[in-house]
């Protein structure tokens, strides 16, 4: 499993596709997390562990959403928390984590 | 050793900081908790953090402001969580922001290890009210001073520590 993260529109998905042409890519995973945790009420850890078990070879790309002033709306805070919890699990299991800025990847794990 | 841990919200800063504490010193571990508990969400956050460190033998000291008032035995290994709340409490709850950095220095000189947690609040590009902008400016200055004091500054990115200063300690 590999994880590519970065701020919005930093090219993490393109880089992931370039570097892993044959892999199954899960782009914009923060949106999948929003759906699973916020809309469907799944537990972040359970959701993450189940995903990793079902897709051990997955290449996941997602936005970093935790920087900035804590949002006023509870739902926005919950979203950041959920993305954090899930991506911590995925990053922990991934053999490779790459952070992308301006299209440039820096491998941090 | 003095370490500053930064990163976004929910990125695993506390978890990494606690693991780091495990590797530094086995006895006289102190956790300085700074968050004001005022609603269910903050209660839940405290509960989660308490559960996380339940078996780690910390003595917890509540200190919402005036860090000098916390009685920390000499030679302690201290986890201070966090500068974001401490600064907000000093600023918005009748405290004194300017006493934070001197108190951090005194604390650092008393204890054998000091791990400070802070947060990256600065990159969302939003414009805030004057008081929030002033808060951000003060916190940024405190972060910079803390980073200067620190042997190691680590940014935790979704559980992965990245060294910004010094070498990452083995955790």
Interface residues (C-beta under 8 A of the other chain):
Chain A: X3 X5 X7 X64 X65 X66 X67 X68 X69 X70 X74 X77 X80 X81 X82 X83 X84 X85 X87 X88 X89 X90 X91 X92 X97 X99 X108 X109
Chain B: X7 X8 X9 X10 X11 X12 X15 X41 X120 X121 X122 X123 X124 X126 X128 X132 X136 X157 X158 X159 X160 X162
